[in-house]
Amino acid sequence: MLQLAALRDVTVLAVTDHDTLAGHEEAIRAGEKLGIRVLRGIEVSSLSPQGEVHVLGYGVEPSDSRTAARIGELREARDGRARAMVSKLHGLGIPLSYERVKQIAGDAMVGRPHVARALLEGNWVTTRQEAFDIYLAEGKPAFVPHQGLTPAQAVDLIHQANGIAVMAHPGIYVGDADALLDELLAHQLDGVEVFYPLHTPEQTEHYLAFTQRHKLLATGGSDFHGFAGDGEVVLGSIRLPAGTLESLDERIARVRAAALN
């Protein structure tokens, strides 16, 4: 991934895998060799009454065992969710092997993209997107919602891990994103992912105005999911306005200073 980032002239890369802190040390070492700064991160999955919500955490580095253990539990929950999806597919007459899904995931956090690839491999669908459209997207017969954290709890967990919390891609949230953002402000939400490949220009303008109104960070990213990704984004496809990284660093430094006091 870092080699690809270098080819695409990426100079700063945040590793924000879903529900895990794994891979940071390796990524940082690879970045040092290639002249790329790597930010520690996570993308915490949560569930609101209206649908899934993803909260990005930047600078996360838990300093207590309880918070680290809580983050570790997120991985176990993802594994259980994937097993439940496979079970639902069995009920639909698709004898997908969970062991094969795990093989496809490898060292990565197992999730819907790996189930989709297994469906494609078994010729139950003709494209990975079709796997989501027919079986795995919210409201489809094999969808299994996340259990456990609410969006507010996800924000709190990131703060407990000495990170800053940013609502991911609000423009593709299925519910009322503005109402959810207002709710998360009470939990000291730090920012909003404004610059995102699937946001319309109107959405970008709207969420940028929201961050300015509430003095929040306006962040962004490609949401690159891997070499066999969704075909929607390219690593390095997002260029952020001048000063974005400096503002991010400043807020991370404030959080860490507060944790030491």
N, C-alpha and C positions, 0 to 999 in steps of 0.2 A: 504494500500500500504506500509506503514512504517512497519507494522508487518511482511509482506512478505519480505521486505528488510532485517529486522533483522534476519529472518530465513535463508536468503541467504548470511549472513555475509557481507552485504553492509554497509560500514561505512560513505560514503558520497553520498547523493542523490540529484540530481538537478531536481526540478519540472519544466518542460518546456512544459506545455500544449499549444495547438495551440491557438494563438491569445487572450490570457487572462492571467491576473495576479492573478486570483482567486485561493484560496486554500493555498496560501503560509503560512499564519499565523497558520492555523490548522496543516499543515504539519510540520512546525517548532516546534510547541508545542509537537506533537506526537514524533518527532525525539528526542527531549530533554529527553523524558521519556525512550526512547529505546537506547539512546547513539548513535544516528545517526545524523550527521550534514546535514542539508537541505539547499541547495542553492536556492535562488529565481531565477526564470528563465521564459522564454517564448520561443515559437517557432513561429515566425512570417511568415505567408504565403504571398507569393508574386508571381508575374507572369512576366516572361521574354518572349521575342518573341518566344523562343523555348520550353517553358513549365513552369510548376510550379517550384518554388524555395523556400526552407524553410531556414530561417536564425534563428539560436539559439541566444538567449540573456541570458547571465549569469550575476548575480548580479543586475538585473534590479530593480530599485526603483525610479520611477519618482518623482521629487521634485517640479514640477510645474503642475498646473491644466490643461494647454493646452496639454501637453504630455500625461497626464493620460486620458484626454478626447479622444485623438486620438487613444489610445490603446483600450478604450471602444468602439469606433466605429468599431474596427475590429470584435468584437463579433457580432454586428448587421449585418455586411457584411456576416459573416458565416451563420447566420440564413437565410438571403435572398438567399444565394447560395443553402442551403439545400432545401428551398421551390422550387427553380427553378429546382432542380434535380427531386423532386417529381412530378412537373408539366410535365417534359419531360417524366417521366415514365408513367404518365397518357396518354400522347400522343402515347405511345407505347402499350397501352391497359392494363396497370398494374395499377389498382385503389388503389395505396398505400395511406394510411392515414398519412398526415404530423403530426397529433396529436399523432399517434402511434410512429412515429420516435422520437418526442420530449419526449415521455414517456420513450422510451428506453434510450435516452441520459441522462435523469434525470438532475442532476446538472451540468453535463459535457457540454463542448462546442459541439453543434450538428455538425455532419460532415458525411463524406461518410461511415465510419464504422457503424454508427447507421442506415443509410439508407440500408446498406448491411444486417444488422441483421434483419431489418423489412422485406426485401425481402425474407430472409431465413425463417423467421417465417411464412410468407404467402405462403410458398411453391412455390414461383416463381423461386427460384434457389435451388440447393441441397447443396451448401456450400457458405460460405461468400466470399471465393476467387472467386467463379464463378460469384458472383454479380459484382465484380470488372471487371473480365475478359469479361463479356458480356455487362455490362451496365455502370459502374462507372469509369473505368480507363480513362486516357487521350485518346481521339480519339474514345471513345465508345459513343453510342447514348444518354445516360443520363448524360454524363459528363458536368459539368459547371465550367469554369475556374474562378479563383479568380479575383476580380476586385479591382482596386485601386493602391496598392503599387507595385513599381518595386523592384527588389532585392536591388538596391542602396538605395532606400527610406527606405526599411526595416532596412538596416544597420544604416542609419542615425537616424531612430526612436529609435532604441535600444541605440545608443549613447546618444540621448536626454534624455533617461530614466536612464542615469547613469550606463548603462550596457556595456558589451563587446560583440561584434558581431562575430559569428562563422557560416560559411556556413555548413549546415547540409548535411550529407551523399552525397557528390558530386559524388560518384561512381554510384548512381542510378538515377542521373539527366539525363533526356532524351536528353539534348542538349550538347553543347561543354562546359564541366565543366571548362576546363583550361582557355578558353577565358573569361568565366564569372568571374572566380577568378581574372584574370588579371584586369578586369573592376572594381571589388570590392576593389582591392588594392588602387585605387584612392580615395576611401571613407573610408580609414583606417580600412579595415577589420582586425579583431584581430586574427582570427584563422580559422582552418578547422577541421571538425569532421573526423579525420583520422581513428580512431579505431571504427569500426562499423560492426555489425554482417553480413551484406550482402556484404561487400567489399571483393573482392578477395585479396589474399596475394600481388598480383602485384599492385592492386589499393592502398592498404595500404602503400606499399613501395613508390609508386609514390607521393601520397599526403603528406606523411611524408617528402620526399625530398623537396616538394614545400614549406612546412612550414619552413624547415630549411634554405632554400635558401632566403626566404623573412622575416625570423625572426618572424614568426607567432606562435601562440599556436597550438599544436597538441592535440586536445581533443578527447573524445570518449564517447560512452554510448550504452546502450542496445536498446534504442528506444522502451521501453516497453509501450504498449498502453492500458493495462488494463487486468482484469481477464478473459474477454472473447475476448482476442486479436486475432491477425492474425495468431497465431500458428507458427510464424517465430522467435520470440525472447523470452528470459527468463530474468526477472529482475536479474541483477547482473552477466550477462553472459560476460560482458566486464571488464577486469582488465587493468588499465592504468599503463604506465611506471612510475617508481619512479620520483618524482619531478613535475609531471603534475599538481597536485593540488596547489603546491606552486607557480608555474608559473602563474596559473589562478588567485590565490589570489593577487599576486603581481600586475598583470595588472588591476584587479578590483580596487585595492587600488589607483593606479595611476589615473584611470578615476575619481574616487570619489574625490580625492584631487584636480584634475583639475577643477571639477565642483564647488568646494568651493572657488576657486580663481577668 
